[in-house]
């Protein structure tokens, strides 16, 4: 059963990150600094990936801030998040995919049922993964809606595809 749970979590992280990747990849340069709920597309994308990276760590103490992170902001507060250039954001998606595969492969029934590892989330590690997936989809939905509204080429429903499971090239 644990193999099945690890697989479906991995497939859903892949699908969520794939959809986020589509949005970042298809964002035209003139829309990269466009506002979504008071912060830029760039900041929303970075904020989403930062928290994927953080919550795939075993604990807040084990999290290592990557060199690629822009400085001068506060990653935990979206309106102060500096963000990254578009190409670096796409590279960050790849890093998060790798981290998800490694972190989920290491999960056990005991670790998933155990504490999240984050003091501000007093719940199980398994539930933290589900929250992280919801967070990816929430912000991917914002980015997708913004692109469909602002880019006539992406207004067609098939321009940004729904991914049900796994990564689609």
Short mmCIF file of the C-alpha atoms (twelve columns), coordinates in Angstrom:
data_MODEL
# 
_entry.id   MODEL 
# 
loop_
_atom_site.group_PDB 
_atom_site.id 
_atom_site.type_symbol 
_atom_site.label_atom_id 
_atom_site.label_alt_id 
_atom_site.label_comp_id 
_atom_site.label_asym_id 
_atom_site.label_seq_id 
_atom_site.Cartn_x 
_atom_site.Cartn_y 
_atom_site.Cartn_z 
_atom_site.pdbx_PDB_model_num 
ATOM 1   C CA . UNK A 1   0.000  0.000  0.000   1 
ATOM 2   C CA . UNK A 2   2.816  2.442  0.819   1 
ATOM 3   C CA . UNK A 3   4.248  2.002  -2.678  1 
ATOM 4   C CA . UNK A 4   0.856  2.959  -4.109  1 
ATOM 5   C CA . UNK A 5   0.592  6.062  -1.897  1 
ATOM 6   C CA . UNK A 6   4.126  7.162  -2.825  1 
ATOM 7   C CA . UNK A 7   3.333  6.653  -6.518  1 
ATOM 8   C CA . UNK A 8   0.113  8.657  -6.540  1 
ATOM 9   C CA . UNK A 9   1.741  11.487 -4.575  1 
ATOM 10  C CA . UNK A 10  4.676  11.499 -7.015  1 
ATOM 11  C CA . UNK A 11  2.306  11.467 -10.009 1 
ATOM 12  C CA . UNK A 12  0.329  14.396 -8.611  1 
ATOM 13  C CA . UNK A 13  3.442  16.451 -7.847  1 
ATOM 14  C CA . UNK A 14  4.583  15.763 -11.421 1 
ATOM 15  C CA . UNK A 15  1.201  16.849 -12.822 1 
ATOM 16  C CA . UNK A 16  1.031  20.009 -10.715 1 
ATOM 17  C CA . UNK A 17  4.597  21.015 -11.537 1 
ATOM 18  C CA . UNK A 18  3.996  20.220 -15.217 1 
ATOM 19  C CA . UNK A 19  1.039  22.604 -15.312 1 
ATOM 20  C CA . UNK A 20  3.052  25.280 -13.488 1 
ATOM 21  C CA . UNK A 21  5.895  24.731 -15.977 1 
ATOM 22  C CA . UNK A 22  3.464  25.273 -18.878 1 
ATOM 23  C CA . UNK A 23  2.385  28.614 -17.428 1 
ATOM 24  C CA . UNK A 24  5.943  29.831 -16.859 1 
ATOM 25  C CA . UNK A 25  7.091  28.594 -20.259 1 
ATOM 26  C CA . UNK A 26  4.201  30.215 -22.145 1 
ATOM 27  C CA . UNK A 27  4.300  33.538 -20.322 1 
ATOM 28  C CA . UNK A 28  5.311  36.259 -22.785 1 
ATOM 29  C CA . UNK A 29  8.082  38.574 -21.519 1 
ATOM 30  C CA . UNK A 30  5.719  41.557 -21.393 1 
ATOM 31  C CA . UNK A 31  3.446  39.614 -18.997 1 
ATOM 32  C CA . UNK A 32  6.197  38.376 -16.645 1 
ATOM 33  C CA . UNK A 33  5.880  41.485 -14.448 1 
ATOM 34  C CA . UNK A 34  2.076  41.679 -14.751 1 
ATOM 35  C CA . UNK A 35  0.100  41.869 -11.521 1 
ATOM 36  C CA . UNK A 36  -1.868 38.976 -10.086 1 
ATOM 37  C CA . UNK A 37  -3.622 39.835 -6.819  1 
ATOM 38  C CA . UNK A 38  -1.078 42.548 -6.022  1 
ATOM 39  C CA . UNK A 39  2.129  40.701 -6.884  1 
ATOM 40  C CA . UNK A 40  3.765  39.872 -10.204 1 
ATOM 41  C CA . UNK A 41  3.535  36.680 -12.248 1 
ATOM 42  C CA . UNK A 42  7.257  36.215 -11.518 1 
ATOM 43  C CA . UNK A 43  6.682  36.478 -7.772  1 
ATOM 44  C CA . UNK A 44  3.731  34.048 -7.777  1 
ATOM 45  C CA . UNK A 45  5.773  31.450 -9.676  1 
ATOM 46  C CA . UNK A 46  8.761  31.825 -7.352  1 
ATOM 47  C CA . UNK A 47  6.610  31.771 -4.199  1 
ATOM 48  C CA . UNK A 48  4.965  28.539 -5.356  1 
ATOM 49  C CA . UNK A 49  8.260  26.818 -6.083  1 
ATOM 50  C CA . UNK A 50  9.907  28.071 -2.905  1 
ATOM 51  C CA . UNK A 51  7.221  26.393 -0.810  1 
ATOM 52  C CA . UNK A 52  7.361  23.179 -2.836  1 
ATOM 53  C CA . UNK A 53  11.103 23.143 -2.164  1 
ATOM 54  C CA . UNK A 54  10.640 23.956 1.527   1 
ATOM 55  C CA . UNK A 55  7.892  21.430 2.277   1 
ATOM 56  C CA . UNK A 56  9.613  18.579 0.474   1 
ATOM 57  C CA . UNK A 57  12.426 18.971 3.016   1 
ATOM 58  C CA . UNK A 58  12.129 16.644 6.011   1 
ATOM 59  C CA . UNK A 59  11.855 19.625 8.378   1 
ATOM 60  C CA . UNK A 60  12.315 23.365 8.620   1 
ATOM 61  C CA . UNK A 61  15.794 22.773 10.094  1 
ATOM 62  C CA . UNK A 62  16.775 20.501 7.182   1 
ATOM 63  C CA . UNK A 63  15.770 23.032 4.510   1 
ATOM 64  C CA . UNK A 64  18.726 24.523 2.653   1 
ATOM 65  C CA . UNK A 65  18.146 27.769 0.807   1 
ATOM 66  C CA . UNK A 66  19.375 27.294 -2.751  1 
ATOM 67  C CA . UNK A 67  21.972 29.594 -4.287  1 
ATOM 68  C CA . UNK A 68  19.535 30.344 -7.080  1 
ATOM 69  C CA . UNK A 69  17.198 32.141 -4.722  1 
ATOM 70  C CA . UNK A 70  17.084 35.850 -5.297  1 
ATOM 71  C CA . UNK A 71  18.058 37.915 -2.295  1 
ATOM 72  C CA . UNK A 72  16.526 41.010 -0.831  1 
ATOM 73  C CA . UNK A 73  13.052 39.631 -0.252  1 
ATOM 74  C CA . UNK A 74  11.165 37.408 2.111   1 
ATOM 75  C CA . UNK A 75  10.196 34.121 0.456   1 
ATOM 76  C CA . UNK A 76  7.543  33.476 3.092   1 
ATOM 77  C CA . UNK A 77  5.720  36.706 2.327   1 
ATOM 78  C CA . UNK A 78  4.623  36.751 -1.334  1 
ATOM 79  C CA . UNK A 79  4.414  40.525 -1.716  1 
ATOM 80  C CA . UNK A 80  8.098  40.761 -0.745  1 
ATOM 81  C CA . UNK A 81  9.276  37.770 -2.770  1 
ATOM 82  C CA . UNK A 82  11.894 38.897 -5.275  1 
ATOM 83  C CA . UNK A 83  11.354 36.140 -7.814  1 
ATOM 84  C CA . UNK A 84  13.654 34.912 -10.551 1 
ATOM 85  C CA . UNK A 85  14.074 35.484 -14.282 1 
ATOM 86  C CA . UNK A 86  11.917 33.231 -16.445 1 
ATOM 87  C CA . UNK A 87  14.682 30.824 -17.490 1 
ATOM 88  C CA . UNK A 88  15.815 30.385 -13.887 1 
ATOM 89  C CA . UNK A 89  12.228 29.796 -12.824 1 
ATOM 90  C CA . UNK A 90  11.968 26.977 -15.372 1 
ATOM 91  C CA . UNK A 91  15.202 25.515 -13.980 1 
ATOM 92  C CA . UNK A 92  13.732 25.755 -10.474 1 
ATOM 93  C CA . UNK A 93  10.733 23.700 -11.629 1 
ATOM 94  C CA . UNK A 94  13.198 20.979 -12.674 1 
ATOM 95  C CA . UNK A 95  14.957 21.104 -9.306  1 
ATOM 96  C CA . UNK A 96  11.623 20.784 -7.512  1 
ATOM 97  C CA . UNK A 97  10.674 17.802 -9.706  1 
ATOM 98  C CA . UNK A 98  13.910 16.061 -8.741  1 
ATOM 99  C CA . UNK A 99  13.434 16.871 -5.071  1 
ATOM 100 C CA . UNK A 100 9.842  15.591 -5.153  1 
ATOM 101 C CA . UNK A 101 10.900 12.289 -6.709  1 
ATOM 102 C CA . UNK A 102 13.643 11.798 -4.109  1 
ATOM 103 C CA . UNK A 103 11.610 12.947 -1.111  1 
ATOM 104 C CA . UNK A 104 8.549  10.879 -1.955  1 
ATOM 105 C CA . UNK A 105 10.609 7.765  -2.700  1 
ATOM 106 C CA . UNK A 106 12.045 8.023  0.811   1 
ATOM 107 C CA . UNK A 107 8.666  8.295  2.561   1 
ATOM 108 C CA . UNK A 108 7.488  5.400  4.694   1 
ATOM 109 C CA . UNK A 109 4.135  4.686  6.261   1 
ATOM 110 C CA . UNK A 110 5.588  5.911  9.542   1 
ATOM 111 C CA . UNK A 111 7.031  9.129  8.108   1 
ATOM 112 C CA . UNK A 112 3.798  9.989  6.293   1 
ATOM 113 C CA . UNK A 113 1.807  9.451  9.487   1 
ATOM 114 C CA . UNK A 114 4.399  11.295 11.584  1 
ATOM 115 C CA . UNK A 115 4.760  15.032 12.202  1 
ATOM 116 C CA . UNK A 116 5.114  17.400 9.255   1 
ATOM 117 C CA . UNK A 117 8.474  18.706 10.438  1 
ATOM 118 C CA . UNK A 118 7.247  22.312 10.378  1 
ATOM 119 C CA . UNK A 119 6.231  23.994 13.630  1 
ATOM 120 C CA . UNK A 120 3.568  26.116 11.956  1 
ATOM 121 C CA . UNK A 121 1.897  22.997 10.488  1 
ATOM 122 C CA . UNK A 122 0.947  20.700 13.385  1 
ATOM 123 C CA . UNK A 123 -0.262 17.883 11.153  1 
ATOM 124 C CA . UNK A 124 1.083  14.768 9.481   1 
ATOM 125 C CA . UNK A 125 3.695  14.711 6.756   1 
ATOM 126 C CA . UNK A 126 1.193  13.017 4.459   1 
ATOM 127 C CA . UNK A 127 -1.297 15.836 4.927   1 
ATOM 128 C CA . UNK A 128 1.485  18.382 4.366   1 
ATOM 129 C CA . UNK A 129 2.101  16.810 0.939   1 
ATOM 130 C CA . UNK A 130 -1.591 17.205 0.103   1 
ATOM 131 C CA . UNK A 131 -1.515 20.842 1.234   1 
ATOM 132 C CA . UNK A 132 1.554  21.415 -0.924  1 
ATOM 133 C CA . UNK A 133 -0.250 19.957 -3.938  1 
ATOM 134 C CA . UNK A 134 -3.248 22.217 -3.282  1 
ATOM 135 C CA . UNK A 135 -0.866 25.192 -3.034  1 
ATOM 136 C CA . UNK A 136 0.683  24.380 -6.422  1 
ATOM 137 C CA . UNK A 137 -2.746 24.109 -8.031  1 
ATOM 138 C CA . UNK A 138 -4.043 27.283 -6.388  1 
ATOM 139 C CA . UNK A 139 -1.234 29.406 -7.784  1 
ATOM 140 C CA . UNK A 140 -1.104 27.572 -11.109 1 
ATOM 141 C CA . UNK A 141 -4.794 28.403 -11.474 1 
ATOM 142 C CA . UNK A 142 -4.018 32.081 -10.849 1 
ATOM 143 C CA . UNK A 143 -1.212 32.074 -13.412 1 
ATOM 144 C CA . UNK A 144 -3.282 30.182 -15.973 1 
ATOM 145 C CA . UNK A 145 -6.275 32.513 -15.607 1 
ATOM 146 C CA . UNK A 146 -4.005 35.551 -15.916 1 
ATOM 147 C CA . UNK A 147 -2.388 34.205 -19.102 1 
ATOM 148 C CA . UNK A 148 -5.724 33.289 -20.681 1 
ATOM 149 C CA . UNK A 149 -7.044 36.771 -19.911 1 
ATOM 150 C CA . UNK A 150 -3.984 38.716 -21.093 1 
ATOM 151 C CA . UNK A 151 -2.594 36.672 -23.996 1 
ATOM 152 C CA . UNK A 152 -4.996 36.120 -26.918 1 
ATOM 153 C CA . UNK A 153 -2.900 33.168 -28.070 1 
ATOM 154 C CA . UNK A 154 -3.577 31.399 -24.770 1 
ATOM 155 C CA . UNK A 155 -7.296 32.152 -24.571 1 
ATOM 156 C CA . UNK A 156 -8.056 28.835 -26.271 1 
ATOM 157 C CA . UNK A 157 -8.698 26.145 -23.666 1 
ATOM 158 C CA . UNK A 158 -6.218 23.772 -25.293 1 
ATOM 159 C CA . UNK A 159 -3.322 26.255 -25.087 1 
ATOM 160 C CA . UNK A 160 -2.676 25.421 -21.419 1 
ATOM 161 C CA . UNK A 161 -3.466 21.757 -20.936 1 
ATOM 162 C CA . UNK A 162 -4.871 20.030 -17.885 1 
ATOM 163 C CA . UNK A 163 -2.543 17.289 -16.682 1 
ATOM 164 C CA . UNK A 164 -4.296 14.629 -14.637 1 
ATOM 165 C CA . UNK A 165 -1.286 12.585 -13.586 1 
ATOM 166 C CA . UNK A 166 2.448  12.566 -14.230 1 
ATOM 167 C CA . UNK A 167 4.539  14.860 -16.413 1 
ATOM 168 C CA . UNK A 168 3.539  15.495 -20.015 1 
ATOM 169 C CA . UNK A 169 6.041  16.851 -22.481 1 
# 
